[in-house]
Every structure is written in C-alpha cells, then in structure tokens.
Amino acid sequence: MNTVKRIWPGLLLCLILSIPGYLLGRIFPVVGGPVFAILIGMLISTGLHDRERFQAGIAFTSKKILQYAVILLGFGLNLSEIAKVGATSLPIICTTITISLVIAFLIRKGLHMPNNISVLVGVGSSICGGSAIAATAPVIGADDEEIAQSISVIFLFNILAALFFPTLGGMMGMSNEGFGLFAGTAINDTSSVTAAAATWDTLHGTNGAVLEYATIVKLTRTLAIIPITLALAFWRTWQVKRGGGVSNGSFELKKIFPFFILFFVLASIITTVSTMVGADPALFQPFKALSKYLIILAMAAIGLNTDLVKLVKTGGKPIFMGVCCWAGITFASLTMQHLMGLL
C-alpha cells in the first residue's frame, strides 16, 4: 500500500502528459507520440515544483512501464509472416545492422563518447528506432537523459528519411518490391517506414502493396532486438563479475539479466502459434496498441527526468554518430540490393 502511495502522484502526472503526446502523435505520425511526450515532459520539468513527491512514480514509469511496453510489443510479431520475406531481406538486414553497430563503435572510440549513448544510437539506428532503444536501455542501465538524447537523434533522421526516400527511390528507378525492401531495411522507426511506403503507394498507385511489404521487412528487423539485447545482457553480466561483484556478494543475476526480453519472445511465439491454428490476427491488435501507448507514457516520464539545456549542449556528438550510422545503413541497403540483383 505504501508503494502505491509513493508511485501514484508521479504515475498520474505521466498519464496526464502522455495524452497530448499520444494525440499529437496521431496527428503527426512521422514525428510520433514518443517524441512529443519527451518534449512535453522536458518542458513541464522546468517548472515542476515539489519534485520529490513525483519522483517515485516517474522512476517507476520510465523503468517498469517501459519494460511492460516491450513485452506487449512481442504480440505484434508473427514469426510465420516474417519468415515469408526472410530469405530476401535477412542478408540485407544483417548487413545494415552490422554496419551501423561498427560505425557506432568506431565513432565512440574516436570521439570518446559515453558507452550507453553510443549503444542506444547504434541499436536505434540499425534495428527499429524507439522500440529498440526502449528494449536496450534497461539492459545496459541507461539513464533517462541518455534515452531522451538517443530518441531525439533517431527522430531527426526518421523525418529526413520519410521525406526524401520516396523521391530518392523514384530517381533511382526502383521497383515496388525494391523500394519496400529499401524502406524496411534503411529507415529505422516503424512510423517513418510506413510514412515513406505509404507515400510511395500514393505516388505509384500500388494500392498499399509496398506499405504491407515494407512493414513485414521492418518487423523482421525488429526480431534483431532479441539477440542484440541478450548479447548486451551477457556482456554486462560479465563486466559485473569481472569487477568483483561476485566476490563481495553484490552480484545478482536477476538484477542484471533482462528477463522481460524472454517474455517478449514468449509473446511473439504465442502470436505465431495462435494464428497458425486459426486465431484471428486482429485478436492481438489491442496488445500492440497498448504497447505503443505505454512507450509514449514511459517517454513522458523520461522527459520529466531530462535536463533540456544539458541535452542541447551535449547533442553534437550523438547527432554526428546518428548521421554516420544513417548514411552507412542507406549505402549498405542499396549496395546489397544491387549485389543481389534487386535494383
């Protein structure tokens, strides 16, 4: 009961701030609800009085609610549908992810950037934007300012991709399938993938075919959350052990290992098996919708815990890393399609 009393003021505040974030995200889907929620949270934070009263609920929302959102995200992954396009898209996806992570690693070394922000920008760029950042942040112990900064970097290149990729694809003479593959592998956030693919459908009169194909390719990329987060979890566990956590009795696997990722995998298996035995895929739509809303809710809390002035002052290096990852992914996607004879 005492825990509920400590949490509810901050949780209620986050709920209130998430509503305009959600509505603005519906009006401007290319920007997305999570970005609006972070911005609203940061603005409110500058004038928030009696912060101690809200802090427990804000922390609960930015950590636990974020993990629940990732678990529910698994209900949006039908592995049988993903397998249909896997043979074509998987080599490109593996290449783009590898390129992005290598670029992030090299820039982190060269510019002496913090580990967490480098991982979040690299993973967010290569896998699926905000969803990948949401899944990875608890695993590596990223703080709210690092999450907000990485989301902001990803948002910038989401906008650019959604605006320019349909024109670029047209100039290059891409086929409908080629552009769907390009959008699904080179644009990092689902909202921007759908925006770019829908624009292509409108320009070329394809009746939504490219949107459907690009979305499935994008969902295939989303699966990379599983091996990436598990690898990071084992790496962090190894670091803690190496640092002497076991010897002084402070090491606990359950505090380090991201068990919520296992529930994410279980949710995707439930979705796949259920649809294979005849369940209506629409049955899982409420879980997917709730997942998207909970991410917005968590981002409002992250915004409340973020120093806007500090974010602006320290944003140069992450933006540079973001543009390099984005350029690398775009080049890798186009090159792989060319090598596979798809362009």
N, C-alpha and C positions, 0 to 999 in steps of 0.2 A: 504493500500500500504506500509506503514511504517513497519507493522508487517511482510509482505513478505520480505522486505529488510533485516530485522533483522534475519529472520529464514533461508533464503536460503543458506548462506555460510556453516552453521553447517549441514543443511539437505543434501547439496551436498556432504560434506565430509563423512557423514554417508553412503550415497548411494555408494560412491566410495569404501569404506571399506567393505560394505556388499557384493560386487560382488565376491571377492576372498573367503569370508566366505561361500557364497552360493555354489560356485563351489567346494570348499574343502569338504563341507557337502555332495555333490552328490558323490564325490569320496570315502569318508569315512563316510557312513551313520550312523555307530554305534556311532561315535563321534558327528556328527550332525553340521549343519550350525550355529546354535546359539552359540555353544561353540567356534567354530573357530572365529566367529565375535567378541565375547567378548575378546578373546586373541589378535586378531589383533588390536582392539580398545585400549586395555591396552598398547600394545607395541607402537602404534603411539602416545598415550597420553604422554609418557615420553619425546618425542621430539617436542611436539606441541607448537609452538610459537603463540603469539597474541591470546591467548585462549578466551579473551572477544569477539572477532569478531565471534567466532564459537559457543559460549555458548548458545545463544538463540535457535539456530537450533538443537543443541544437546539435550537440555532440551525438546523441542517440540517432537523430535523423540523418546526419551526414555519414554515419558509420553503419549502423544496423539496417536502417531503411534502405540504404544503398545496396547492401548485400541481398536483402529480400527482393529488390528490383531485378538484380542479376539472376536470381533463381527463377523468377517468373519469366524472364527473357527466354529461358530454355523452352518454354511452351510454344515459342514462335519458330522452333527449328524442327522441321520434318525431314529426317535424315534420308528418307526414301526419295523425296523430291530433289534434295541436294545431290544425291548420287547420279541423277539423270544427266546433269551437266558437269559432274565432277571430272570426267575424263578429259574434257576440253579445257575447263577453267583451272583445274588444280595445278598444272605446271606453271601457269601464269601467276596464280595466287601465291604459290610457294616462292617464286622468283621475286615478286614485288615485296612480300613480307621480309624476305632475306635482305634485299637491297635497302629497304627502309631502316631495318634494325642495324645493319652495318654502318650506314651513313650516320645514324644517331650515335652509335658507339664512337665512331671516329671524331665527330664534332665534339662530343663530350670530352674526349681526351684532349683534342686540340684547343678547346676554349675553356677547359677546366670547369665544366658545368656540373651542378649537383646531380647525383645519380638518379634520384627519383624523377625529377622533371624530364631528364633525358629518356628514361624508360617510358614515361607516360606519353611524351610526344612521339617517340618512335613506335610504340604499340598503337597509339591512337591513329597515327598516320597510316600504318600498314594494315590494320585489321578492320576496325569498324568504329572509328571516332569515339564518341562519348560512351558508347556501351563498353568498348574495350578498356577505356580509362576507368569506368566505373568498376569493372571486374578486377582490374590490375591494382588500383590504388590501395585497397585493403590488404592485398597480398604483400606489397612492398612497404607498407606502413607510411604511405604518402600523406602529408598534411593537407589541410583544406586549401591553402594558398597555392600549393603545387598542383592540386587538381584543377582549381579555377584557372590557373595560368595555362595549363595544357589544353583545357577545353576551349579557352579563348583562341589559342593558336590554331587548333583544329577548325574552329568556326570560320576563321578568316579564309582558309583555303577551301572549305566547303562552299562558301559563297562564290569564290572565283571559279571553281570547277563547274558548279551548276550553271553559271552564266556563260562560260566560254567553251566548255567541252562540246556541246551540240554543234556550235559553229566550227570548231576545230575538226570534228568528225566529218562534217559535211565537206569542208575544204580538202580533206584527205580522201574523199570518196569512199568512206566506209560503208559496208553493207549494214543492214539492220542488225544481224547477229553480231557483226564485228563491233558495232557501237555498244550494243548491250553488254558484250564482254569487256569492252574498254571501260564503260561507266562502272560496271560491277567490280572491276579489279583496281581501278585507278582513283576512284573517288572514295573518301574514307568514311563518310557518315551516311546512313541509310536514307535520311531525309533528302540529302543532296543527290544521292544516286537516283531516287525516284523523281526528283525535280528535273534532273538532266534527261532521264529516259522519257519522262512524260513530254518534255519539250521536243525531243526527237520524234516521238509518236505524232505530235501535233504537226510538226513541220513536214513529215514524210507520209502522213496518213496511214500509219501501220496499225491503227485500231487497238492500241495497248499492248501489242506483242512484245515490243522492245522493253517496255516497263516490266512486264512479267518475267522476261528472261534475265534482265539486269538485276532484278530483286532476288531471284534464285541464286545467281552468281554471288551476289552480296552476302546472302545467307551462308553460302559455302565458305566465304571468307570469315564469317562470324565464328565458325567452328574452331578457327585457329586460337580463339580465346582459351580453349581447354588446354592444349599442350603448352602454350606460352605461359599461362598463369601457374600451371603445375610446375613447370621448369623454374620459374621465378620463386615459387614457394620452396622447392628443394634447395635452390641456391641460397635463399635467405636462412633456411634451417641450418645449412652447412656453415654459413657465416656465424650464426649464433653459437653453434657448437665449437667452432674454431676459436671464437672469442672467449671461451671459458664458461659459457652458460651452464654446461652440464656439471662441471666440477664444483660450482658454488651452489648448485641446487636450484637455480633460477630458470632453467630451460624447461618449457612445457610445450610439447608438440601441438596441442590443441589451441595454443595461443598464437602459433606461427602458421600452421597449415590452414589453407583456405577451404574448409570443409563445405562452405556454401557453393563452391565450384562443383563439388560432387553432386549436390542437389540440382544444380544447373544441368549437369549431364543427365541425371535421372529424369528431369522434366522433359528433356528432348527425346529421351527413349520412350517415355510414356506417350508423348505426342505421336511419335513414329509408329509404335505398336498399335495404338488405338485406331489411327487412320488406316493401317493395313488390314485390320479386322472389320472395317466398315464404319467407324465412327465419323461423324461429320466434322471436317476441319474447323467449321465455324464454332464448334464447342470450345475451342481454345482461344478464341478471339478476346473474351473478357480478360484472360490472364495476360495476354500481350498488351492490351490497353492499360491494364493496371500497372504492368511493368513500366511502360512509358511514363505514366503519371508519377510513379514512385521515384523514378530518376529525376523528374522535374522537382519533386518535393525535396529530395536529397540535395539537389543543386541550389535550392533556395537556402538551405542550411549552410552549405559550403560558402555561398555568397556572404552570409552573415558573419562567417568566420574569416573573411578575407579583407586584407588591408588594400583598398583600391589604389592609394598613392604608391605603395610599395610594388604593387602589381605592375603599374605603368612604368615605374623606374627600372624594374628588373626584366622587362619584357623583350629587350632587344635580341639576346642570345637565343631564347626559345623560338622566337619568330624566324630567325635565321635558320635554325635547325629545322623548323617546320617547312620552310620553302625548299630547303635542300632535299628533305625526305619526299615532299610532294613532287618535285621535279624528277627525282630518282625513280619513284613509283610510276609516274607517267611515261618516262622514257623506257623503263623495263617492260611495262604492259604493251606498248606499241612495238618494241623490238621483238618480244616473244610472239606476238601475233604475226609479225612479219616472218619470223623463222618457222612458224607452224603453218604458214601459207594461208592465214586467215585474213590478211589485208590485201 
